[in-house]
């Protein structure tokens, strides 16, 4: 089965009809479902999406987005090994301006050996650095 790790941007755009990327993301999610792609979202990304809706929309929209994610996305837990890799990445790349959520996406993508869907241009540029960085704790996929 194909897998795809989701960043917050596509999820926000999917559930927020006024988002400029809503239609593109809606079409993309429909295609992924039709292709039976397993969609993955680390818990920090789920929290980020929920928080975005709480601050930029309404609590009912946040609940609706959470319910939608629960129905279509496999949530990934951040265990101690993953968290250590995330913090190691964050402290190793001194000039990198990525957040802990960004580092979690990078580490989880390497761990699960799958591509990432993000709307951030900076993330695509960061991928070059992340791919060359060695994650000693993440040698095997689950």
N, C-alpha and C positions, 0 to 999 in steps of 0.2 A: 504494500500500500504506500502511495506517495504521502509525504508529510510536508507541511509548511508551517513555519513558526510565524506568528503574527505579532507585529508591533502595535502600539496603541492607535496610530494614525488611521489605518484601514478600518479598525473596529469603530472608532469614533465616526468616521465618514459613513460607514454602513448604517449606523443607528441614528445619525443626525441628518435628516433630510435636507437641511439648509446648508450643509457642508458642500464646498465647491467640488469635492471629489466623491460625493455621494453616489452619483450614477455609475461612475467607473467602478467604485468598490462594490456596489450592489451587483453589477454584471460580473465582476470578478468572483464574488462569493458564490453566485449562482453557478458559474462554470466549475469552481472548485467542488461544490456539492455534487454536480452532475458527474464529475470525474472521480468521485469518491475519495477525495483528498482528505487526509486527516489533518485538521487544523489545530494547532497547539498554541496556547498562550500561557506564559509564566504568570504566576500570581501577581507579581509586581505590576505587570501590564494590565491585568484585570482591575487592580486597584486604581491604576492611573486613569483608565477609561471611566470608571465609576466616579472618581473625583472630578474629572473634567465635566461630566454631566451635572454633578452636584453644583459646580461653580459657574457653569456656562449655560445651563438649561434649567431643569427643575428636578426635584427629588423623584417624581414619578417617571421622568425620562431616564434617570439613573437606574431605577428599578427595572424599567423596561429593557434597557441595554444589558443589565446583568442577567435577566431572564433569557434574553436572546443569546448571550454568550454561553450560558449554561446549556442551552439546547443544541448548540452547533459547534462548540469548541471544547477540546480537552484541556483542562487546566493542569499546569505543571507546578509542582511544589518545588520550592528552593530548599534543599537540604543543606547540611553543614558543609559537605564537600563542594557543592555548587557555590554556596555563599563564599567560601574561602577563595575559590577561583575568581569569583566576581570582584571581591575586594583586592585580590592580587592583581587582576587586570587593571583595576581603577588606579592602584598605586604604582604600577609598573610603567604605564604610559603617561609620563609626567605632563606632557603638553596636550594630552587628549582632554577635550571638554565634555566628554560623554557623561551621562548621569549613571547612577546605579542601575536604573531601569535599562538603559542602553547596554551597559556591561552585562546585565542578566540576559538580554536578548542574544548578545554575541556568544556568551558562554553556553547558553542552552542550545543555540543553533549548532555549535560545534559538538556538543554532547549528544544531541539527537541526530546529527549529521543530516541536516536539512536546510533548505534556503529560508530566507526571511522575507516577509512582505512588509515593507515600510514605506512611508511617504516622505521620509527625510532624505534629502540629498546628502547631508553630512554623514548619514549612516552608511551610505554606499561608499563614500570615500574612506570612512573608518574601517570598512570591511577589509581593505587592503592591509592595514596594519594588524588587524585581529587575526587574519589568516596566517600571518608569519609568526605570531606569538604562540609559544608552546604552553599548552595546558597539561601539565604533568598528571593532574588528578583525573583527567577526562580521556583516557585512552580507549575506552570501550563505550559503545552506545548501549542503552538498556535493552 
